[in-house]
Amino acid sequence: MGGALRAIVQIASTGADNPSTGPANPATARRAHRRAIGVARFLADTMTATPRARQRTKAVAQKHVHERAETAARPVEPRKAAARGRVFRRHLVLRLTSDRTLPIAIALIVLTAAGVSLAPAAAPVGAAQHSIDAAGAVDPAAGVRLAVGGGPGGPAGVDGPAADVQMTATVDDGTLYKPVAVDTSIKSSAGMLQQYTVKTGDSLTGIASRFGVSMMTVWWANHLTSKDALHVGQVLLIPPVNGLVVTVKAGDTLDSIAADNKIDIADIISLNDLQDPNLIVGQVLVLPGAKGDPMPTPTPTKRPSSGSSSSGGGSFVYVSGPWAWPVPGGYISQYFHYGHLGVDIAAPYGSAIVSPRAGTVVFAGWKDNGGGYQVWIYHGNGIYTGHHHMSKVLVSAGQTVAKGQIIGRIGQSGWATGPHDHFEVWVGYPWRSGSYRINPLRYY
């Protein structure tokens, strides 16, 4: 019926909003409006055969009767004012029922939505929310909580429950969930290691002496397998103290590392400045005082021969039976060659020197020939051995020694740059006319 009412009003309207082809009197237009509205209401009430419609029609008729009676009883001026008010109200109703209603409604909806979006939230998630105890008092200390690690139970382990926590945007008690930031840095002692580039004329003993560590410390730190592996331009790692350099493997702990290397855990923690006793795979540690595997004892093939020696100037004299290595655990730091008619066997200071064969000591003490403290032993068949640069002599001239018996200690007396035994084999009494030296490795 609203559409029929609007159509009738538009047809009947001849006012300013719906102008006709010619000018119209305002009073005539108002009367046309009133008549059109009345006709529309009458038709609606007539066509709608319901008790409510009949009651509404009856009520409207009675209202019109009362209004006419009141209007007739009023003075002229009040009657005109009441008529103007009715005309204004009816004109406003006509405007609101026109095509302008939809844009106005949309504008009102937009303004309402804008106002709601700009208004502050009553209780934003994560804001400081105080709890109320049983007595109704506010507890100021119970404010917002921050759960690190993704769970309300506090921090979670890196490999533990943190991976099972379900992150959710629904927070009932104001707790703000925040993922844990994992510190992936590794406390390593690799920065404590110095680097040295091998130069011409360098030896392991000399390099170790330069840095104040043992030769074996350099050997172990660089995983060397042979003296011949050292070459010019090679970069060596030099530990700060005597000991081993290890890299933590899966399953390693401070307890296991200390037990395997027979050292104290406190020394490892102190030297490596460890703040956390838990080790990480790949972490580099320096183990002070630890020892690795001894250097392998060279075992050259026997090559007995006759004729002149290329370096010693005499014939090789064959002696039956194996020889003992004069420095157990020592390694060759310099081989037999022209200008160096012996073999240097390096080992930690104070290591034992033994007799390679049974024999008789012919000299024991100091000599000013560059060898410092030394021992000469006669083994029979014209063969003598000499051991030089000792730190301590443990035998005396004329004493009989057995194969493998300790005769002195490794040192660097005389002309030596590091602790070692300068091992010589003589055919003939040392330094006498007609005597000469041969390569000791021929007997091993």
C-alpha positions as CSV (number, residue, x, y, z in Angstrom):
1,M,0.0,0.0,0.0
2,G,3.0,2.3,0.5
3,G,3.7,2.1,-3.3
4,A,0.1,3.0,-4.1
5,L,0.2,5.8,-1.6
6,R,3.4,7.2,-3.1
7,A,2.0,7.0,-6.6
8,I,-1.1,8.8,-5.7
9,V,0.8,11.5,-3.9
10,Q,3.1,12.0,-6.9
11,I,0.2,12.2,-9.3
12,A,-1.7,14.6,-7.1
13,S,1.3,16.8,-6.1
14,T,1.7,20.0,-8.0
15,G,4.0,21.7,-5.5
16,A,7.5,22.9,-5.8
17,D,9.1,19.4,-5.6
18,N,7.0,18.1,-8.5
19,P,6.3,21.1,-10.7
20,S,3.6,20.9,-13.3
21,T,3.7,22.5,-16.7
22,G,2.3,25.7,-15.4
23,P,2.3,27.8,-12.3
24,A,0.1,26.6,-9.4
25,N,-1.4,28.3,-6.4
26,P,0.3,27.1,-3.2
27,A,-3.1,26.9,-1.4
28,T,-4.5,24.8,-4.2
29,A,-1.5,22.5,-4.1
30,R,-1.9,22.0,-0.4
31,R,-5.5,21.1,-0.7
32,A,-4.6,18.6,-3.5
33,H,-2.1,17.0,-1.1
34,R,-4.6,16.6,1.6
35,R,-7.2,15.2,-0.6
36,A,-4.8,12.7,-2.2
37,I,-3.7,11.5,1.2
38,G,-7.2,11.1,2.4
39,V,-8.2,9.2,-0.7
40,A,-5.2,6.9,-0.3
41,R,-6.0,6.2,3.3
42,F,-9.6,5.6,2.5
43,L,-8.8,3.2,-0.2
44,A,-6.3,1.3,2.0
45,D,-8.8,0.9,4.8
46,T,-11.6,0.0,2.4
47,M,-9.6,-2.6,0.5
48,T,-8.2,-4.2,3.7
49,A,-11.1,-6.1,5.2
50,T,-9.7,-6.7,8.7
51,P,-11.2,-5.8,12.1
52,R,-8.1,-3.7,12.8
53,A,-8.5,-1.9,9.5
54,R,-12.1,-1.1,10.3
55,Q,-11.1,0.1,13.8
56,R,-8.4,2.3,12.3
57,T,-10.9,3.8,9.7
58,K,-13.4,4.5,12.4
59,A,-10.7,6.1,14.7
60,V,-9.5,8.3,11.8
61,A,-13.1,9.4,11.0
62,Q,-13.7,10.3,14.7
63,K,-10.5,12.2,14.8
64,H,-11.4,14.2,11.8
65,V,-14.8,15.1,13.3
66,H,-13.1,16.3,16.5
67,E,-10.6,18.3,14.6
68,R,-13.3,20.0,12.6
69,A,-15.2,20.8,15.7
70,E,-12.1,22.2,17.4
71,T,-11.2,24.2,14.3
72,A,-14.6,25.7,14.1
73,A,-14.4,26.8,17.8
74,R,-11.0,28.4,17.6
75,P,-10.3,32.0,16.6
76,V,-9.1,32.7,13.1
77,E,-5.4,33.2,13.9
78,P,-4.9,30.0,15.9
79,R,-6.7,28.1,13.2
80,K,-4.3,29.4,10.6
81,A,-1.3,28.5,12.8
82,A,-2.6,25.0,13.3
83,A,-3.2,24.6,9.6
84,R,0.3,25.7,8.8
85,G,1.7,23.1,11.3
86,R,-0.3,20.4,9.7
87,V,0.8,21.4,6.2
88,F,4.5,21.4,7.4
89,R,4.2,18.0,8.9
90,R,2.5,16.5,5.8
91,H,5.2,18.1,3.6
92,L,8.0,16.6,5.7
93,V,6.3,13.1,5.5
94,L,6.1,13.5,1.7
95,R,9.8,14.3,1.5
96,L,10.8,11.4,3.7
97,T,8.8,9.0,1.6
98,S,10.4,10.2,-1.6
99,D,13.6,8.8,-3.3
100,R,15.8,10.7,-0.9
101,T,15.1,8.2,2.0
102,L,17.7,5.6,0.8
103,P,20.7,8.0,0.5
104,I,19.9,9.5,3.9
105,A,19.6,6.0,5.5
106,I,23.0,5.0,4.0
107,A,24.6,8.1,5.3
108,L,23.3,7.5,8.8
109,I,24.6,3.9,8.8
110,V,28.1,5.0,7.6
111,L,28.3,7.7,10.3
112,T,27.2,5.3,13.0
113,A,29.8,2.7,11.9
114,A,32.5,5.3,11.9
115,G,31.7,6.4,15.4
116,V,31.8,2.8,16.7
117,S,35.2,2.0,15.1
118,L,36.8,5.1,16.5
119,A,35.6,4.4,20.0
120,P,38.3,2.8,22.4
121,A,37.8,-0.9,23.3
122,A,36.5,-1.6,26.8
123,A,39.2,-4.2,27.6
124,P,41.8,-4.8,24.9
125,V,43.7,-8.1,24.9
126,G,47.0,-7.8,26.6
127,A,46.1,-4.7,28.7
128,A,46.9,-4.6,32.3
129,Q,44.0,-6.4,34.0
130,H,43.9,-6.7,37.8
131,S,42.5,-9.8,39.5
132,I,39.9,-9.5,42.3
133,D,40.3,-11.7,45.3
134,A,37.6,-13.4,47.4
135,A,37.1,-10.3,49.5
136,G,36.4,-8.2,46.4
137,A,39.7,-6.2,46.7
138,V,41.7,-5.5,43.6
139,D,45.2,-7.1,43.5
140,P,47.5,-4.6,41.8
141,A,50.4,-7.0,41.6
142,A,48.4,-9.4,39.4
143,G,48.7,-7.5,36.1
144,V,49.3,-8.6,32.6
145,R,51.4,-11.8,32.2
146,L,54.0,-12.5,29.5
147,A,54.4,-16.1,28.7
148,V,57.8,-16.7,26.9
149,G,58.1,-19.9,25.0
150,G,54.5,-20.2,23.8
151,G,52.9,-21.6,26.9
152,P,51.2,-20.4,30.1
153,G,53.5,-22.6,32.1
154,G,56.6,-20.4,31.6
155,P,59.7,-20.9,29.5
156,A,59.9,-24.1,27.6
157,G,63.0,-26.0,26.5
158,V,64.3,-25.5,23.0
159,D,63.9,-29.2,22.2
160,G,61.0,-29.8,24.6
161,P,57.3,-28.8,25.1
162,A,57.7,-25.5,23.2
163,A,57.2,-27.4,19.9
164,D,53.8,-28.8,21.0
165,V,52.2,-25.5,22.2
166,Q,49.3,-24.4,20.1
167,M,49.4,-20.6,19.5
168,T,45.9,-19.1,19.7
169,A,44.4,-15.6,19.6
170,T,41.8,-16.3,22.3
171,V,43.2,-15.3,25.6
172,D,40.9,-15.6,28.6
173,D,43.0,-14.1,31.4
174,G,45.0,-11.4,29.5
175,T,48.2,-13.5,29.1
176,L,50.2,-12.4,26.1
177,Y,51.9,-15.3,24.3
178,K,55.3,-14.7,22.8
179,P,57.5,-17.2,21.0
180,V,60.9,-17.9,22.6
181,A,64.0,-16.3,21.0
182,V,66.6,-19.0,20.8
183,D,70.2,-18.0,21.3
184,T,72.2,-19.9,18.7
185,S,75.6,-18.6,19.5
186,I,78.2,-21.1,20.6
187,K,80.8,-20.4,23.3
188,S,83.9,-21.6,21.5
189,S,87.6,-21.4,22.3
190,A,88.7,-21.4,18.7
191,G,89.7,-17.8,19.1
192,M,92.3,-18.8,21.6
193,L,94.3,-20.6,18.9
194,Q,97.1,-18.7,17.2
195,Q,98.1,-19.3,13.6
196,Y,101.6,-19.7,12.3
197,T,102.8,-20.1,8.7
198,V,105.8,-22.5,8.3
199,K,108.9,-20.9,6.8
200,T,112.1,-22.3,5.4
201,G,114.2,-23.9,8.1
202,D,111.4,-24.3,10.6
203,S,111.0,-27.4,12.7
204,L,108.2,-28.5,15.0
205,T,110.5,-28.2,17.9
206,G,111.6,-24.7,17.0
207,I,108.0,-23.6,16.3
208,A,106.8,-25.0,19.6
209,S,109.6,-23.4,21.5
210,R,108.8,-20.0,20.0
211,F,105.3,-20.1,21.3
212,G,106.2,-21.6,24.7
213,V,104.4,-25.0,24.3
214,S,105.6,-28.5,23.8
215,M,106.2,-29.9,20.4
216,M,103.6,-32.6,20.9
217,T,101.0,-30.0,21.6
218,V,101.6,-28.6,18.1
219,W,101.6,-32.1,16.7
220,W,98.2,-33.0,18.3
221,A,96.5,-29.7,17.5
222,N,97.3,-30.0,13.8
223,H,96.6,-33.8,13.6
224,L,100.0,-34.4,12.0
225,T,101.0,-38.0,11.1
226,S,104.6,-37.5,9.9
227,K,107.4,-35.1,10.2
228,D,107.6,-35.1,6.5
229,A,104.1,-33.6,6.4
230,L,105.5,-30.2,7.5
231,H,106.1,-28.0,4.5
232,V,106.8,-24.3,3.8
233,G,103.5,-22.3,3.6
234,Q,101.6,-24.7,5.9
235,V,99.4,-22.9,8.4
236,L,99.6,-24.4,11.9
237,L,97.3,-23.9,14.9
238,I,99.1,-23.1,18.1
239,P,97.2,-23.7,21.4
240,P,97.8,-21.2,24.3
241,V,98.9,-24.0,26.7
242,N,100.2,-27.5,26.6
243,G,97.4,-29.9,26.0
244,L,94.8,-31.0,23.4
245,V,92.3,-29.2,21.2
246,V,89.0,-31.1,20.9
247,T,85.7,-30.5,19.1
248,V,82.6,-31.6,21.1
249,K,80.8,-34.5,19.5
250,A,77.3,-35.9,20.1
251,G,77.1,-37.4,23.6
252,D,80.1,-35.5,25.0
253,T,79.9,-33.9,28.5
254,L,82.4,-32.1,30.6
255,D,82.5,-35.2,32.9
256,S,83.2,-37.6,30.1
257,I,85.8,-35.4,28.4
258,A,87.6,-34.8,31.7
259,A,87.6,-38.5,32.6
260,D,88.8,-39.6,29.2
261,N,91.8,-37.2,29.3
262,K,92.5,-37.6,33.0
263,I,92.2,-33.8,33.8
264,D,90.1,-31.7,36.2
265,I,86.8,-30.3,35.1
266,A,87.5,-27.0,36.9
267,D,90.6,-26.5,34.7
268,I,88.5,-26.9,31.5
269,I,85.9,-24.5,32.7
270,S,88.5,-21.9,33.8
271,L,90.7,-22.0,30.7
272,N,87.7,-21.9,28.3
273,D,85.7,-19.4,30.3
274,L,82.6,-21.6,30.2
275,Q,79.4,-20.0,31.7
276,D,77.2,-23.0,31.0
277,P,78.4,-26.5,31.8
278,N,76.2,-27.9,29.0
279,L,78.2,-28.5,25.9
280,I,77.1,-28.0,22.3
281,V,78.0,-30.2,19.3
282,G,80.8,-28.4,17.3
283,Q,82.1,-26.4,20.3
284,V,85.9,-26.2,20.4
285,L,87.6,-26.7,23.8
286,V,91.2,-26.5,24.9
287,L,92.1,-29.2,27.4
288,P,95.1,-28.1,29.5
289,G,97.5,-30.8,30.4
290,A,95.8,-33.5,28.3
291,K,97.8,-35.8,26.2
292,G,97.1,-37.5,22.9
293,D,98.5,-40.6,21.2
294,P,102.3,-40.9,21.1
295,M,104.1,-40.3,17.8
296,P,104.5,-43.5,15.8
297,T,108.0,-45.1,15.9
298,P,109.5,-45.2,12.4
299,T,110.4,-48.7,11.2
300,P,112.4,-48.4,8.0
301,T,113.2,-51.5,6.1
302,K,116.6,-53.0,6.7
303,R,119.0,-52.2,3.9
304,P,122.4,-53.8,4.8
305,S,125.0,-53.0,2.1
306,S,128.6,-52.8,1.5
307,G,130.8,-50.1,0.1
308,S,131.0,-46.5,1.0
309,S,128.3,-44.5,2.8
310,S,126.9,-41.6,0.9
311,S,127.1,-39.4,4.0
312,G,129.2,-41.1,6.6
313,G,132.2,-41.9,4.4
314,G,132.5,-45.6,5.5
315,S,131.1,-49.0,5.2
316,F,127.9,-50.2,6.9
317,V,128.5,-52.8,9.6
318,Y,125.7,-55.3,10.1
319,V,124.7,-56.1,13.6
320,S,122.2,-58.9,14.2
321,G,119.1,-58.5,16.3
322,P,116.6,-55.7,16.5
323,W,117.4,-52.3,18.1
324,A,115.3,-50.4,20.6
325,W,114.0,-47.0,19.7
326,P,116.1,-44.6,21.9
327,V,113.3,-42.3,22.8
328,P,110.0,-44.2,23.5
329,G,107.1,-42.1,22.2
330,G,109.5,-39.6,20.4
331,Y,109.3,-38.6,16.8
332,I,111.9,-37.6,14.2
333,S,112.2,-33.9,14.0
334,Q,115.2,-33.9,11.6
335,Y,116.6,-36.8,9.5
336,F,120.1,-37.8,8.6
337,H,121.6,-35.8,5.8
338,Y,124.8,-34.0,4.7
339,G,125.8,-31.5,7.4
340,H,123.6,-33.3,10.0
341,L,125.1,-36.8,10.5
342,G,122.5,-38.0,13.0
343,V,118.8,-38.3,13.7
344,D,117.0,-35.8,15.9
345,I,114.3,-37.5,18.0
346,A,112.0,-34.9,19.7
347,A,110.0,-35.5,22.8
348,P,108.7,-33.6,25.9
349,Y,111.4,-32.3,28.2
350,G,112.5,-34.9,30.7
351,S,111.4,-37.9,28.6
352,A,113.4,-41.1,29.0
353,I,116.4,-41.9,26.7
354,V,117.2,-45.7,26.6
355,S,120.1,-47.7,25.2
356,P,119.2,-49.1,21.8
357,R,121.3,-52.2,22.4
358,A,123.2,-53.8,25.3
359,G,126.7,-52.4,25.8
360,T,129.3,-50.5,27.9
361,V,129.3,-46.8,28.5
362,V,132.6,-45.3,27.3
363,F,131.7,-41.6,28.1
364,A,129.0,-39.9,30.2
365,G,129.0,-36.2,30.9
366,W,129.5,-32.7,29.3
367,K,131.4,-32.0,26.2
368,D,132.0,-28.6,24.5
369,N,131.3,-30.0,21.0
370,G,127.7,-28.6,20.9
371,G,126.1,-31.7,22.2
372,G,126.0,-30.6,25.8
373,Y,125.4,-33.5,28.2
374,Q,125.9,-36.8,26.3
375,V,126.5,-40.5,26.6
376,W,128.5,-42.8,24.3
377,I,128.0,-46.6,24.4
378,Y,130.0,-49.4,22.8
379,H,127.8,-52.2,21.5
380,G,130.5,-54.5,20.0
381,N,131.7,-55.2,16.5
382,G,133.1,-51.6,16.3
383,I,129.6,-50.0,16.7
384,Y,129.1,-47.0,19.0
385,T,126.0,-44.9,19.7
386,G,125.9,-41.3,20.9
387,H,123.1,-39.5,22.6
388,H,123.2,-35.7,23.0
389,H,121.5,-32.6,24.5
390,M,120.4,-34.4,27.7
391,S,119.0,-32.7,30.6
392,K,120.2,-35.4,33.0
393,V,122.8,-38.2,32.7
394,L,121.8,-41.4,34.6
395,V,124.9,-43.6,33.9
396,S,128.6,-43.4,34.2
397,A,131.7,-44.4,32.2
398,G,132.5,-48.1,32.4
399,Q,129.0,-49.1,33.4
400,T,127.3,-52.0,31.6
401,V,123.8,-51.3,30.3
402,A,121.1,-53.5,28.9
403,K,119.0,-53.0,25.9
404,G,116.2,-50.6,26.7
405,Q,117.8,-49.4,30.0
406,I,117.3,-45.7,30.8
407,I,120.6,-43.8,30.4
408,G,119.4,-40.1,30.6
409,R,116.6,-37.6,30.1
410,I,115.5,-35.5,27.1
411,G,116.8,-31.9,27.3
412,Q,118.2,-29.1,25.1
413,S,121.7,-28.6,26.5
414,G,124.4,-27.5,24.2
415,W,123.4,-26.1,20.8
416,A,119.7,-27.0,20.7
417,T,116.5,-25.0,20.0
418,G,114.2,-27.6,21.6
419,P,114.2,-30.7,23.7
420,H,115.4,-33.7,21.7
421,D,118.0,-36.5,21.5
422,H,120.6,-36.1,18.7
423,F,121.1,-39.8,18.0
424,E,124.4,-40.9,16.2
425,V,125.8,-44.3,15.2
426,W,129.6,-44.5,14.8
427,V,131.7,-47.1,13.2
428,G,134.8,-46.7,15.3
429,Y,135.4,-44.8,18.5
430,P,133.7,-41.4,18.1
431,W,135.8,-38.5,16.8
432,R,138.9,-40.6,16.4
433,S,140.8,-40.8,13.1
434,G,139.3,-43.3,10.8
435,S,135.9,-43.3,12.5
436,Y,132.8,-42.3,10.7
437,R,129.0,-41.9,11.2
438,I,126.2,-43.8,9.4
439,N,122.5,-43.3,9.2
440,P,121.0,-44.8,12.4
441,L,117.7,-45.7,10.6
442,R,119.6,-48.5,8.8
443,Y,119.3,-50.5,11.9
444,Y,115.5,-50.1,12.3
